[in-house]
Every structure is written in structure tokens, then in C-alpha cells.
Amino acid sequence: MGKIAFVFPGQGAQAVGMGKDAYDGLAASKAIIDRADEALGFKLSEIIFEGPDDKLKQTANTQPALLAVSIALLEALKSKGLKPDYVAGHSLGEYSALVAAEVLSFEDAVRTVRSRGEFMEQAVPSGQGAMAAVLGAERDTLSRLCEDVSAAGSRVELANVNCPGQIVVSGTAAGVAAVVERGKEAGAKRVIPLEVSGPFHSSLMQPAADRLAEVLDAVELGDASVPVVANVTAAPVSEAAAIRKLLTQQVVSPVLWEDSVAYMIAQGVDTFVEIGSGTVLAGLIKKIDRSVAVKSVNSLAAIEALEL
């Protein structure tokens, strides 16, 4: 058998009720969610399990909620005795990967991503920033279109390089609107505006990155017990100091998900285990390379049925 990677989803994968069967069915999973409530000083668990949806969708709630559910399911997965060769996460999911790699404690991670969510929400006044998914365009062509639009005065940048034919752009509302309008020039089949509270993973997020850097400076990070493939570089990182720097850069840099997955496959990974809510990453990984096995561990039932 080849190598195994554990991968963790980011914002957009959330759903009211996620992780409930693990919480109800396994003491170790319940303990994780309870620890999140304690670390934050409010009932995150109620928002996760009962919603309402618009409350769970608030970035400052979504981020700790997804992290807590991913780590609760990771605890449940321990019964299978699987050890990953690499870990990675999509944007926010990188923090789940870092908890899995023993870089930071679960409590520190939950508090940090709660702050990260707040900083991201506050970095750009509401309505001034936007994001859109561009389907069917080549990365280089889309990058040139973004440069053209930015040069004309409305900043827009690549934010998530998810898989072939799916790239998210982020920037000013006017910049994203121009890409929506001119997407065909870059070969796009469709450009879909996203419902988000800000222009994430763009240089407009610099105020959030600066504030996050201060929070991270106060958090104890250790070296990784398993290589973490970083969003910013699509390369493995293990040293605490390098990880700290990359986490700050990540807020203003594109998420190189396609490149990260391609890197792991090139290193011999043939099985990806997606740990957390939904199946978003499984869909992306299959579009990157159909030949690899992808298992989505999004419930206790899925863990019990897991065979590799």
C-alpha cells in the first residue's frame, strides 16, 4: 500500500448537525466538543448542533466549529490505528492539520481560529470586498485577467486554486464584478459570485494578517510530528518558526490546494482520508487525480465503515 494523507476541510463545508453522531456515540469525540465550549467560554456546541444556519455561517463561528468537528472525528478515527504520512487542510482546515500533527494544542487552535474568523470579518467593511468561483479557466490566463483588472484600479487576485477548472478569485467588489463580467476572456465557462463576508485570501486581508500575527506570537507551537503540506507553498513544513510565519501569510495568499494534492501524490500518497464535515475535498481531489482513493470521514458511521 502507498502512503496516506489526512486532509481537513475549510469554510463552506459546515452544516448544522455535523459531528452529532460522534458526539452522542463516543466519549472521546464528545470530550473534544466540550473542550471547545470551555476554551471559548460559550456554547459553540449549540451552534454546531442546533444552528440556526445563519449563525453557524458567521465566519467567527464557522471556523472553530469546523475545527472542533474535524478533531472530534479524528479522535474517533484513532480506533482504526491509521497513521498519516502527510497532513494538509484547506485554508481554515490547515489548523485542524496542525492539531493532528501536534503543532499546537486543540484549545489554542480553537481560540486562534475564533480570533482569525473575527479578524477576517472585520478586515474589510461589509460590501466592499467579494469572492467568485471561476469554472473552466486556465490558471495563467485568469491570473493575467486579474492583473489587468487590478491595474485598471480595482484589485482582484487568485484566492483558491482548488482543482483543474475551479479557481476562486477575491478582491474589491468592483474587481470581482469585472472578472464576473469578463470571465469569458479567460476562457471561463461560468463565474459564480460566492456568499462570503469578505475578500478572503487576498492582499485586502492584510489588517487581519497583522492582528493574527500578534495572536500567533503568544501561542506555543511545536515542530510537526508529521509533515504538514502548507497552503501558501504547497510544500511540506515541520519547523514551528516556519509554520508560524506561513499561517500569517496564508490569510493574504492563495490556497494552493491543487498543487498541494499533486505534491503529495508525487511523494507516493495514493489514499486521502478527508476528516470533517461534508465531502468537498473528496470532490476536488478526484478532479485532480482520478486514480487515488479518497475516503470521507464525516460521521461515526463513516469511520465504522472505513476500509483501506
N, C-alpha and C positions, 0 to 999 in steps of 0.2 A: 504493500500500500504506500502511496505517496504521502506528502505532507498535508497537515491540516491547518487551516486558518480559522480563528474565531473572528467574526465580524459583527459590528453593533450598529443598529440604525440610528438615524438622527431625526430632526424635526420633520413632521409630515407623516411619520409612522404611528403617531399617537391615536388611541381610540378609547373612549370611555369604557371601563370594564377590563382593560388589558391587565393581564397578570393575576386576575382574580382567582382562577382555579389553583394557581401555585400558592397564592396567599392562604387560601382556605385549606389546601391539601398538604402543605409541607411546612413544618415548623421553621426550617432554615430560611425558606423564602419569606414567610411572614415576618421573621425577625428583621430581615433587610428593610422591608417597607416600614416597619415600626421604627427602625433606627433613622429612617429618612424623616419621619414625622418629628422625632425627638431632635434631630440635628437642626431642623428648620424652625422648630417652635410653633408649628401649626399642622393641621391635619391634611397633609398632601394626599394621604391615602383616600380621603373622602372625595377629593377632586378626581383622583385616578379612577375610582370605582363607581362614583355616582355622578360625576360631571358637575354642572352641565357642560356640554361640549365647548361652548364659547369660553368658559373659564379654563378648561384644560388647554385650549388653543392659545391662551396668553403665553407668550414666549417664556416669561419668568416662571410659569408653572409647568409648561411643556418640558423644558429642559431637565429639571430634577425628576419629573415624573417618568420620562423615558429612561433616564439613567437608573432610577430605582427599580423599574420593572426588568430592565436588562440584567441587572446584578442579581435580582431575586431569581430570575430564570437561570442565570449562570450557577447560582448556588444549587438549584435543583439538578442541573446538568452534571454536577460533581459526582453524583451516584454512578455515572457511566464511566468514570475514570479516564476521560479523554484529556489529553494534553496537547495544546496547540503548538505549532512551530512558529506561527506568527499571529499577531492580533492587529486589528485595524477597526476604525469606526468612521462613519460618515458624519463629518462636522461635529456636532454635539456627541455623536457616538464614539469619537476619539477618547472622550473622558471615561466611558464605560470600558474601552480597551485598556486604558491606563490603570483602572482599578483591577482589571483582570490580570495585568502584568505587574501588579503590586507596586506601581509607581507612587500612587497616593491612596490614602485611606478612603473608604466609602464615604464617611462623614464629611471629610474635606472636599471630596468630589461633589457631593450633593450641594454643599454650601457654595462652592465655587461656581457651579453651573447655574444656580439660582441667581447669583450676582451677575454672571455672564448674560443671562437672559434679560435681567433688568437693564444692564448697560446697553445691550443691543437695541432694546426697545426705546431707550432714551437718547440714543446717539444722534438720531435724525428726526426732526419734527414730523409728526404724522402727516402723510400725504405728499411729502417732499421726495421720498425715495420709493423705489419699486423693484420688482424682480419679474422675469418672464422665462418660461421654458421654451427653448428653440428646438424644434424637431426637424431632423433631416439635413442640417447644415454641417459643412466641414469645419473643424475647429479653426484652421488658419484663416479661412475666408470670413468666418464670423468674427474672429479676432480683429481682422482688418476693418470690418464694418464698424465695430465698436470704437476702434481708433479714429475712424473718420467722423463718427458722431461726436465723440469726445472732443476732437479738435475743433469742431464747429460750436463748442461751448456747452454741451450737455453730457456730463460724464456718464459713461456706461462701460462695464467691464465683464469679462467672463467670471462667473462665480462658482459654478459646479460643472466639472467635466465628468458627467455621470457614466456614459457609455456611448458607443458609436451612435451618432444621430440624436443624442439627447444632451444638450448643454443648457445651463441656466445662466442668464445674464442678470446683472444687478447694477443699480446706479440711481441717478436722479430720475424722477418721474418722467421728465421730458426726454431724457436719454433712452430710457426703456421704451417709451412710446415711439421713438424714432426707429428703434430696432423692430418693434412690432409692425410698424408701417413699412419698413424697408427690408424685412427679413428675406423676402424673395431674392433680393440681390445677393444674399449669401447662400442661396440655394435651399433656404428653409421651406419645408412643406407647410409647417404651421408654427405660429408663435403664440403661446398661451400665457397671458398675464397671471401671476400667482397671487394668492391671498396671503400676504405676509405683512408683518408690522414694520418692516424696514428693509433697506438695501444690504442684506447680509453678504458677507464675503466680498465686500468692495472697499475701496480706499475711503469711502464715506464713513466707514465704521471705525476710523482711527480714534475718535474720542472713547469708544467702547474698549478698544485695544489698550489704550493708555491706562484706563481705570482697571481693566483686568490684570494688567502687568503688576499693578500695586497689590492686588489681592493675591496673585500667584507668588509674589515675593514673600508673603507671610505664610505660605503653605509649604509644608515639608514634602519634598519629592525625593524618592529614592531611584536608583538605577532600575531599569526594567528587567524582570526575570525572564521575559521572552521578548524578542524584537517587536517593536511597535512600528508599523508602516505609517508614516506621518502623511496627513492630508497635503501639507504645504510642499513637500519634496517628493512624495511617492517613493520614499526610500526608508530603510529601517533605521530606527534610532533607539538607543538604550540608555544613554547618559542623561542623568537628571537635569544638568545645566542646559543641555541642548533641547530637551523636551520642554523645559520652562519657556525658552525663547520661541520655540515653534508654536506653542499654544497661544502666545500673544500674536504672532504673525498670522495664525490661522484665521483670526477674526476679519482680517483685511485682505486675505489671499484666497485664490480659487481652491476649491476642494478637488484635488486631482484623483478622483475615485477610479476612473478608467485606468489611469497609469498605475495606481496602487495595486489594483487587482492583477493587471498584466505583470507587474513586478513579482508578485507572489507566485503566480503561475510559472513564470520563468525560473523561479527558485525551486520548482517541483511541487508546489501546492496543487493537489487535484481534488481536494474536498474543502468546501467552505461551509461553516456552520454559522448561520445567522441567528443571533441570540437577542431576543427582544420582540417588541410589538410588530405585527404585520409581516409582509413579505417583500418589502420594497427592494432590499438589497439583492435578494434572490433573483428578482426580475432583471436588475441591472447586470448582475454577474453573468447570467445566462446570455445576455445580449453581447457581452464582452467575449465570452468563450463558451460555446455550447457543450464542449466536451467535458467540462468539470462537473463534479457532483456538488449540488447545493442543498443543504437541509435547513429549513426554517424552524427554529425552536422558539415558538411564540406562545406556548402553553404547556402545562404539566402533561397533558395527553400527548403532545408532540414529542416531549422528551421520552416518555414511556415507550412510544412507538419508534424511537430513533434507532436505526441500524446503519452502521457504516461498514 
